[in-house]
Structure formats: structure tokens, C-alpha cells
């Protein structure tokens, strides 16, 4: 049988898109968290991170040492699963560090996205090309750069359903920093507090992503309500 007609533009994007858009890439996430910590604007302190580096990596005795972000998360997660119950390790705050580190990374990405000006996004021709109505975007990124860009241009975005000529269909393979599963939400918050895109699965209409001035001017602590705080 002949292949079906391809009548949609499909884009698969990753970290390079976010980096080119002005957001911190994966290798620089720990630096971004440390920068926030030095300003006392992070859920994790600089001392916590440096102690963790020294615990896991002999080379951390050298000033300026930074482990790979993926390796550090994998090592920390493995320690939580295997060794955190052994008090004699001397590293007892691993669970708190793991939770705080995730929240701080979410903060760094949210603040970076919030601070992107409309004019700056409009200058990115490749973003304008990607977020056109009728297109399908598959992304491995957690950040809301695609949603933010679509909002600036005025293109409705949806997260599920069939492609449509009037909307951008966005598929986030690894999830998003503004998503949270129902079992992990704080009980005094609503679904709207956890999602910039107020689209629930299997709705029959799309929503336009809107970062209004009131939300944009809020403190980072309130913006972090879009992140699952207890995951």
C-alpha cells in the first residue's frame, strides 16, 4: 500500500531549541540553580549542593567542580533507592535535597521563560515557523517555550486530540514542569494552579496559552505553584 499523504508539518525538537531560545540547557542547569542559591532565591542552598558534590565525587575538592546534571540526578536517585537508609553514610538530607533540587530547576526554567520578551520571541523566525496553526510539535523538553511562543503569536495550543488546521498540537514526551498528576497535587490547589495550559485530557476544544500581565508579574514562589511541589 502507498504511504498516506503527508499534509502536516511535524517538528521534533529538543534541548537545542530551548537553548537557542535563551533558556538554560541541561549542562548549565546546576549553574542556574547555584546562581539562584547565591541570591537566596532557591529551594536548595549552595552549601547543600557543594556537600552533595563532595560526597559523591572525589574531584569535588577542586573549586568550581560541577558534575554532569544527568549523572548527578542518577547518582542521587540511586543513593535514595539503595543507600539513604544507612545513617553511617553521613549524608542524611538526600531526600530533601532531591525534592528541593527539582523545585529549583523548575524555578530556573520558569523564570527564564517568563523573562523572555515578546519582541525577542518574535525575532526568532524558526519559532514562528514551528508554532503555526495545523503543525504538530513533538518535544523532549520540559519547559513551556513552545507554549510561550504560540501565545505571543496568537496560536491556540492543544495537548491531545486530532490535529486541526486552527491549532498547534503539542506532544511533550517527557512531561512538563507545569504538569502534575492528581495524586501528587497539594489539596488546597486546583488543576488551574498546576497548568499554564488549562487543557484537560480529551476535551473537545483547544485553549489559547495566555501568560497575562498579572501572572507575569507574580513572584517566582507563586509561579512555582505550576510545578508539582510534592513529587
Secondary structure as GFF3:
##gff-version 3
##sequence-region A 1 231
A	DSSP	beta_strand	10	13	.	.	.	ID=ss1
A	DSSP	alpha_helix	15	20	.	.	.	ID=ss2
A	DSSP	three_ten_helix	26	28	.	.	.	ID=ss3
A	DSSP	alpha_helix	29	38	.	.	.	ID=ss4
A	DSSP	alpha_helix	46	56	.	.	.	ID=ss5
A	DSSP	three_ten_helix	58	61	.	.	.	ID=ss6
A	DSSP	alpha_helix	69	82	.	.	.	ID=ss7
A	DSSP	three_ten_helix	87	89	.	.	.	ID=ss8
A	DSSP	alpha_helix	94	114	.	.	.	ID=ss9
A	DSSP	alpha_helix	118	122	.	.	.	ID=ss10
A	DSSP	alpha_helix	125	130	.	.	.	ID=ss11
A	DSSP	beta_strand	136	139	.	.	.	ID=ss12
A	DSSP	alpha_helix	145	153	.	.	.	ID=ss13
A	DSSP	beta_strand	156	158	.	.	.	ID=ss14
A	DSSP	beta_strand	167	172	.	.	.	ID=ss15
A	DSSP	three_ten_helix	182	184	.	.	.	ID=ss16
A	DSSP	alpha_helix	191	194	.	.	.	ID=ss17
A	DSSP	alpha_helix	213	216	.	.	.	ID=ss18
A	DSSP	alpha_helix	220	223	.	.	.	ID=ss19
A	DSSP	three_ten_helix	224	226	.	.	.	ID=ss20
###
